[in-house]
Amino acid sequence: MRGTRNLLRHLLLVLPVLVATPGAPAAATDSDPQVNVYSARKEALIKPLLNRFTEQSGIRVNLVTGKADALLKRLESEGTNTPADVLITVDAGRLHRAKTAGLLTPVSSAVLEQMIPPPYRDPDGLWFGLSLRLRPLMISRDRVDPAALSRYEDLADPAWRNKICVRSSDNIYNQSLVASMIAAHGEAGTEKWARGLVANFARPPRGGDRDQIKAVAAGECDIALANTYYLGRMENSKKQEERMAAASVFILWPNQQGRGAHVNVSGAGVVRYAPHPGNAVKLLEFLVSDEAQRFYADSNYEYPVRSGVKANDTLRAWGEFKAESLNVSVLGENNAAAVMLMDRAGWK
């Protein structure tokens, strides 16, 4: 097995042109320290940070981007021969999949443990949240009285029949929301809620989160479920129609008198067979620095995972809110139950 791995490293060194393609980070040499990253985050949303890390540390970052599930399958197929050091992905559900598939290795870092609150990191130290993603209610400014609803649970009320837009059940953001409902109400209670929610759909689920916000703006529905950063992108879009659609809704933070608004993470972990684990940990520690945390807010309108890091103007305009204190690892643990429950409830 070791001979196979050494052969792979030799091939990667003699074929440096492959580093620039989506497939083959190079192996390190003593005179050329580096770290290889598999990222489900788009290059534009992560590359500037990786460049800054290189400037500060002298460690070169080789980046491969791809769809989250495809990267997980790739790591599984590569096994001990993987060149990857760090996996960056979105949603606690996918981080949990990486953990249960044995793709990550535990990390002990005083920096990560001090900077990242316990609810936003794996209890076993296999992955760490880097930014927060909230999924509140986006409601019509003109047609919805915000005093008429205050909780996710209210979405199942028949008063909202034909008023709700949401994307499909195969979207992991919705799966994680349902997983959090299971943590709060159990499977039976959550299935009852999901059936009521489905009965209130204004249309069959389709499109992404921005499409749900646009549907509210167009009068197709009055309430949408969407991650906040999609609204941030629309508010700051170069397209006038997106800015106008965003202006027609406002955020209602749910469950503020109870458990708080549903929160998820983007996060990262060190790959189990990482060739450069030390450099991998250094990169993770950089990604929770003040500079990196501000970047998430400024580039993609995500909330910093660290308290005390100033949010940008767009995020501050949405107001203060109470977030769930649930450890987001539970979202992954409840994912399978959530998927089956949504199917039984008729959430297509």
C-alpha positions in Angstrom: 0.0 0.0 0.0 2.9 2.4 0.9 4.5 1.7 -2.5 1.3 2.6 -4.2 1.1 5.8 -2.3 4.7 6.8 -3.1 4.1 6.1 -6.8 1.1 8.4 -6.7 3.1 11.2 -5.1 5.9 10.7 -7.7 3.3 11.0 -10.5 1.8 14.1 -9.1 5.3 15.7 -8.8 6.3 15.0 -12.3 2.9 16.1 -13.7 2.6 19.6 -12.1 0.2 20.8 -14.8 -2.5 18.7 -13.2 -2.5 20.9 -10.1 -4.5 23.5 -12.0 -7.1 21.0 -13.1 -10.0 19.7 -11.0 -8.4 16.5 -10.1 -5.0 16.2 -8.7 -3.3 18.3 -5.9 0.4 17.9 -5.8 2.4 16.3 -3.0 4.5 18.4 -0.8 8.3 18.6 -0.6 10.3 19.9 2.3 11.2 23.0 0.4 7.7 23.6 -0.8 5.2 23.2 2.1 1.6 22.9 1.0 -1.9 21.7 1.9 -4.4 20.1 -0.4 -8.1 21.1 0.0 -11.3 19.5 -1.4 -13.9 22.2 -1.2 -17.7 22.0 -1.8 -17.7 25.8 -1.5 -17.3 27.6 -4.8 -13.8 28.8 -5.7 -14.8 32.5 -5.6 -16.0 32.1 -2.0 -12.9 30.4 -0.6 -9.9 31.1 -2.9 -9.2 34.7 -1.6 -9.0 33.3 1.9 -6.7 30.5 0.9 -4.5 33.0 -0.9 -4.3 35.1 2.2 -3.4 32.0 4.3 -0.5 31.3 1.9 0.7 34.9 2.2 0.8 34.7 6.0 2.1 31.1 6.4 4.1 30.4 3.3 2.1 27.2 2.9 0.8 26.8 -0.7 -2.8 25.7 -1.0 -3.9 23.4 -3.9 -7.7 23.6 -4.3 -10.1 21.1 -5.8 -13.8 22.2 -5.9 -16.8 20.1 -6.6 -20.3 19.1 -5.5 -20.4 18.1 -1.8 -21.6 14.5 -2.3 -19.2 13.9 -5.2 -16.3 15.0 -3.1 -17.4 12.6 -0.3 -17.6 9.7 -2.8 -14.2 10.7 -4.2 -12.6 10.6 -0.7 -14.1 7.2 -0.1 -12.8 5.8 -3.4 -9.3 7.2 -2.9 -9.0 5.8 0.6 -5.5 5.7 2.0 -4.1 7.1 -1.3 -6.0 10.4 -1.1 -3.9 13.5 -1.6 -6.5 15.5 0.3 -5.7 17.1 3.6 -8.8 19.2 4.3 -12.5 18.8 3.4 -14.6 22.0 3.3 -18.3 21.5 2.9 -21.6 23.0 3.8 -24.4 21.8 6.1 -24.0 19.7 9.3 -25.7 16.9 7.5 -22.9 16.5 5.0 -20.2 16.9 7.7 -21.9 14.1 9.6 -21.9 11.9 6.5 -18.1 12.5 6.2 -17.7 11.5 9.9 -19.8 8.4 9.7 -18.0 7.3 6.5 -14.7 7.4 8.4 -13.3 10.1 6.1 -12.1 12.5 8.9 -9.6 12.3 11.7 -10.0 13.9 15.2 -8.2 17.2 15.7 -7.0 18.6 19.1 -6.5 22.3 18.8 -6.7 24.8 21.6 -7.4 27.6 19.0 -10.3 25.8 17.5 -11.8 24.8 20.8 -11.5 28.3 22.2 -12.7 30.1 19.1 -15.7 27.9 18.0 -18.6 27.5 20.5 -19.4 23.9 21.3 -22.8 23.8 19.5 -20.9 24.5 16.2 -18.3 21.8 16.3 -18.3 18.0 16.4 -18.2 16.7 19.9 -15.5 14.2 18.9 -13.4 16.9 17.2 -13.8 15.5 13.7 -15.2 18.7 12.1 -15.5 22.4 12.9 -18.1 25.0 11.9 -16.6 28.0 10.1 -19.7 30.1 9.4 -23.3 30.1 10.5 -26.3 29.8 8.1 -29.7 30.8 9.4 -33.0 29.6 7.9 -35.8 31.9 9.1 -39.1 32.8 7.5 -39.1 35.3 4.6 -42.5 37.0 4.6 -44.3 39.5 2.3 -44.1 43.0 3.6 -47.5 43.8 2.1 -49.6 40.7 2.8 -48.5 39.2 6.1 -49.0 40.6 9.5 -45.8 39.6 11.4 -47.9 39.3 14.6 -49.9 36.4 12.9 -47.0 33.9 13.2 -43.9 33.6 15.3 -42.7 29.9 15.1 -41.8 27.3 12.6 -44.7 25.3 14.1 -47.2 28.0 12.9 -46.5 27.1 9.2 -48.7 24.0 9.6 -51.7 26.2 10.6 -54.5 26.0 8.0 -54.6 29.8 8.0 -51.6 29.6 5.7 -53.2 27.3 3.1 -51.8 27.9 -0.3 -49.5 30.6 1.1 -46.1 28.9 1.5 -43.2 28.3 -0.9 -40.2 26.1 -0.2 -37.8 24.0 -2.2 -37.9 20.2 -2.5 -37.3 17.6 0.2 -34.1 16.5 -1.4 -32.5 19.8 -0.4 -30.3 19.2 2.6 -31.1 22.6 4.1 -34.7 21.5 4.4 -33.6 18.1 5.7 -31.6 19.8 8.5 -34.5 22.0 9.4 -36.7 18.9 9.8 -34.0 17.2 11.7 -34.0 20.1 14.2 -37.8 19.8 14.5 -37.3 16.1 15.3 -34.9 17.1 18.1 -37.6 19.5 19.5 -40.8 17.4 18.9 -39.9 13.8 18.2 -40.6 12.0 14.9 -44.4 11.7 15.4 -44.9 15.3 16.3 -42.7 16.5 13.4 -44.5 14.3 10.9 -47.8 15.8 11.9 -46.2 19.3 11.5 -44.8 18.3 8.1 -48.1 17.1 6.8 -49.7 20.4 7.8 -46.9 22.3 6.1 -47.3 20.3 2.9 -51.0 21.0 2.9 -50.2 24.7 2.9 -47.8 24.7 -0.1 -48.8 27.3 -2.7 -47.2 25.2 -5.4 -45.1 22.0 -5.8 -41.6 22.6 -4.5 -39.1 23.7 -7.2 -36.1 25.9 -7.6 -33.6 27.2 -5.1 -34.0 29.5 -2.2 -33.8 32.6 -4.3 -36.7 31.3 -6.4 -38.8 31.0 -3.2 -38.1 34.7 -2.4 -38.9 35.7 -5.9 -42.2 33.8 -5.7 -43.2 35.8 -2.6 -42.3 39.0 -4.5 -44.5 37.8 -7.5 -47.5 37.1 -5.2 -47.4 33.3 -5.8 -47.1 32.8 -2.0 -46.8 34.9 1.1 -44.1 33.0 3.1 -40.9 31.4 2.1 -38.3 29.3 3.9 -34.8 30.4 2.8 -31.3 30.8 4.1 -30.5 34.4 4.9 -27.4 34.6 2.7 -29.5 34.2 -0.4 -31.5 37.3 0.6 -28.2 39.1 1.2 -27.0 38.2 -2.3 -30.3 39.5 -3.7 -30.2 42.7 -1.7 -26.7 43.4 -3.1 -27.2 42.1 -6.6 -26.3 44.0 -9.7 -29.7 42.9 -11.1 -32.5 45.4 -10.3 -35.2 42.7 -10.4 -33.4 40.7 -7.6 -33.0 43.8 -5.5 -36.6 44.6 -5.9 -37.7 41.1 -5.0 -35.5 41.2 -1.9 -37.1 44.5 -0.9 -40.6 43.0 -1.0 -39.8 40.6 1.9 -38.5 40.8 5.4 -37.0 38.3 7.8 -39.2 37.0 10.6 -36.9 35.3 13.2 -38.9 32.3 14.4 -39.2 30.8 17.9 -37.7 33.8 19.6 -39.6 33.1 22.8 -38.5 29.4 22.7 -35.6 27.5 21.3 -34.6 30.1 18.7 -34.1 30.2 15.0 -32.8 27.2 13.1 -29.0 27.5 12.5 -26.7 25.4 10.4 -23.0 25.7 9.5 -20.4 25.5 6.8 -17.5 23.6 8.1 -14.3 21.7 7.6 -12.3 18.7 8.9 -8.9 17.1 8.5 -9.0 14.1 6.1 -8.3 10.8 7.8 -5.3 9.9 5.6 -4.1 13.5 5.1 -0.5 13.6 3.9 0.1 17.0 5.6 -2.1 17.0 8.8 0.0 19.7 10.5 -0.6 22.1 7.7 -4.2 21.1 7.6 -4.7 22.2 11.2 -2.9 25.4 10.6 -5.4 26.2 7.8 -8.4 25.4 10.0 -7.1 27.7 12.7 -6.6 30.5 10.1 -10.2 30.0 8.9 -11.5 31.1 12.4 -9.3 34.2 12.6 -10.8 37.6 12.7 -9.9 38.3 9.1 -11.4 35.0 7.8 -14.6 35.4 9.9 -15.2 38.9 8.5 -14.7 37.5 5.0 -17.6 35.1 5.3 -20.0 37.9 6.1 -18.6 40.3 3.5 -18.4 37.9 0.6 -21.4 35.7 1.2 -23.5 37.3 3.9 -23.0 34.4 6.3 -22.8 35.0 10.1 -19.4 34.5 11.8 -19.2 31.4 13.9 -17.3 33.3 16.5 -19.0 35.8 18.9 -17.5 39.2 19.0 -16.7 39.4 15.3 -18.5 42.4 13.8 -21.1 41.5 11.2 -21.4 43.7 8.1 -24.1 46.3 7.4 -26.4 43.8 5.5 -26.4 41.4 8.4 -26.8 44.1 11.1 -29.8 45.5 9.2 -31.6 42.1 9.7 -31.6 42.7 13.5 -30.7 40.7 16.5 -32.0 37.2 17.0 -31.9 34.2 19.3 -30.4 31.1 17.6 -30.9 27.5 18.5 -28.4 26.2 21.1 -28.8 22.6 19.7 -25.4 21.1 18.7 -25.6 21.0 15.0 -24.2 17.5 14.9 -27.7 16.4 15.8 -28.9 17.6 12.4 -26.7 14.9 10.8 -27.7 12.3 13.3 -31.4 12.9 12.5 -31.0 13.2 8.8 -32.1 9.7 7.8 -35.2 10.0 9.9 -36.0 13.4 8.5 -35.7 12.2 4.9 -38.1 9.3 5.5 -40.5 11.5 7.5 -40.6 14.1 4.7 -41.4 11.4 2.2 -44.3 10.0 4.3 -45.7 13.5 4.6 -45.8 14.0 0.9 -43.0 16.6 0.7 -41.7 16.0 -2.8 
